[in-house]
Amino acid sequence: MMTNQSKNYSQKLELRVDWSDIDSFGHVNNLRMMRYAQSGRVEYLSRIGLMQMHETEQKGPILAAISSQFLKPLFFPDRVTVFSKVEGIKNTSFKLLHEIYNSRTELVAKVEDVIVFYDFRKGEKQYLPDKIRKKIQQIEEAK
């Protein structure tokens, strides 16, 4: 069942499980599960303006670390819901958490990203801009 914790997530993204997501064992491949989390990540980063900032200023997000916990197999045909939220903003980075549920509202995976704000021209991490911090706070407080 969907946990009370998922209700505390600030973003919900629904995706379809495609036939091509299935591996030779008949369930969704673990790498595809990471791609579902990536979809949630990119959606969130776009909402806070980091994807757009990369295009205009050559500053934006890099994925510094990712960890996952696979809890149940996922099969075709199905739909998944990816819940995402930011937890733990630091000087140059923040943690983005994801929970992935199947259509029966069973938790199938948890993914944790560490996102670093990066200046691609200088080739170094930078302090997370105040406008991005404020946008994250707005999104997270609106849950």
C-alpha positions as CSV (number, residue, x, y, z in Angstrom):
1,M,0.0,0.0,0.0
2,M,1.0,3.6,-0.5
3,T,2.5,4.8,2.7
4,N,1.7,8.0,4.6
5,Q,5.2,9.1,3.7
6,S,4.3,9.3,0.0
7,K,1.7,11.9,0.9
8,N,4.6,14.1,2.1
9,Y,6.2,14.1,-1.3
10,S,5.9,17.4,-3.3
11,Q,5.9,15.9,-6.8
12,K,3.9,13.1,-8.4
13,L,4.8,11.8,-11.9
14,E,2.9,8.9,-13.6
15,L,4.7,6.8,-16.2
16,R,3.8,3.7,-18.3
17,V,5.8,0.5,-18.1
18,D,6.7,-0.4,-21.6
19,W,7.4,-3.9,-23.0
20,S,11.0,-2.8,-23.7
21,D,11.5,-2.2,-19.9
22,I,11.3,-6.0,-19.3
23,D,14.4,-8.1,-19.0
24,S,15.0,-11.8,-19.6
25,F,13.7,-12.6,-16.1
26,G,10.3,-11.2,-17.1
27,H,10.3,-8.1,-14.8
28,V,11.3,-4.5,-15.2
29,N,15.1,-4.3,-15.4
30,N,16.8,-2.5,-12.4
31,L,18.4,0.0,-14.8
32,R,14.9,0.9,-16.1
33,M,13.8,1.5,-12.5
34,M,16.6,4.0,-12.2
35,R,15.3,5.7,-15.4
36,Y,11.9,6.1,-13.7
37,A,13.7,7.9,-10.9
38,Q,15.6,10.0,-13.5
39,S,12.3,11.1,-15.0
40,G,11.2,12.3,-11.6
41,R,14.6,14.0,-11.1
42,V,14.5,15.9,-14.4
43,E,10.9,16.9,-13.8
44,Y,11.8,18.3,-10.4
45,L,15.0,20.0,-11.6
46,S,13.0,21.7,-14.4
47,R,10.4,22.9,-11.9
48,I,13.0,24.7,-9.8
49,G,14.7,26.2,-12.9
50,L,18.0,24.3,-12.9
51,M,17.5,22.7,-16.4
52,Q,16.7,26.1,-17.9
53,M,19.7,27.7,-16.0
54,H,22.0,25.2,-17.6
55,E,20.9,26.3,-21.1
56,T,21.2,30.0,-20.4
57,E,24.1,30.3,-18.0
58,Q,26.0,27.0,-18.3
59,K,25.4,26.4,-14.6
60,G,23.2,23.6,-13.3
61,P,22.8,20.2,-11.8
62,I,25.1,17.2,-11.8
63,L,24.2,13.9,-10.2
64,A,27.0,13.4,-7.7
65,A,25.6,10.2,-6.1
66,I,22.7,7.8,-6.5
67,S,21.5,4.9,-4.3
68,S,18.6,2.6,-4.7
69,Q,16.7,0.0,-2.9
70,F,14.6,-2.4,-5.0
71,L,11.7,-3.8,-2.9
72,K,9.4,-5.6,-5.3
73,P,9.5,-6.7,-8.9
74,L,7.6,-4.7,-11.4
75,F,5.9,-6.3,-14.5
76,F,4.4,-5.4,-17.8
77,P,1.7,-4.1,-18.4
78,D,1.6,-1.6,-15.5
79,R,1.9,2.0,-14.6
80,V,4.3,3.5,-12.1
81,T,4.0,6.6,-10.0
82,V,7.2,8.4,-9.0
83,F,6.9,10.6,-5.9
84,S,9.8,13.0,-5.4
85,K,10.9,15.6,-2.8
86,V,14.0,17.5,-1.6
87,E,15.4,16.8,1.7
88,G,18.5,18.3,3.2
89,I,19.8,21.3,1.3
90,K,23.5,22.1,1.9
91,N,25.8,24.8,0.5
92,T,26.4,23.4,-2.9
93,S,24.1,20.4,-3.0
94,F,20.8,18.9,-2.0
95,K,19.3,15.4,-1.6
96,L,16.3,14.4,-3.8
97,L,14.3,11.4,-2.6
98,H,12.0,9.3,-4.8
99,E,9.5,6.5,-4.1
100,I,8.2,4.4,-7.0
101,Y,4.9,2.6,-6.7
102,N,3.1,0.2,-9.1
103,S,-0.5,0.6,-10.1
104,R,-1.6,-1.5,-7.1
105,T,0.0,1.3,-4.9
106,E,2.7,-1.1,-3.7
107,L,6.1,0.5,-3.0
108,V,8.6,-1.1,-5.5
109,A,11.7,1.0,-5.1
110,K,13.3,3.9,-3.2
111,V,16.0,6.1,-4.8
112,E,18.1,8.8,-3.3
113,D,20.0,11.4,-5.4
114,V,22.6,13.9,-4.4
115,I,22.5,16.8,-6.8
116,V,25.4,19.3,-6.9
117,F,25.1,22.8,-8.4
118,Y,27.9,23.0,-11.0
119,D,29.5,25.7,-13.1
120,F,30.2,24.0,-16.4
121,R,32.4,26.8,-17.8
122,K,34.6,26.8,-14.7
123,G,34.4,23.1,-14.1
124,E,33.6,23.4,-10.4
125,K,30.8,23.2,-8.0
126,Q,29.2,26.5,-6.8
127,Y,27.0,27.7,-4.0
128,L,23.3,26.9,-4.7
129,P,21.7,30.2,-5.7
130,D,19.2,31.8,-3.3
131,K,16.5,31.8,-6.1
132,I,16.8,28.1,-6.4
133,R,16.7,27.6,-2.6
134,K,13.6,29.7,-2.5
135,K,11.9,27.8,-5.3
136,I,12.7,24.4,-3.6
137,Q,11.2,25.8,-0.3
138,Q,8.1,27.0,-2.2
139,I,7.5,23.6,-3.7
140,E,8.2,21.7,-0.5
141,E,6.0,23.9,1.6
142,A,3.1,23.6,-0.8
143,K,2.8,19.8,-0.3
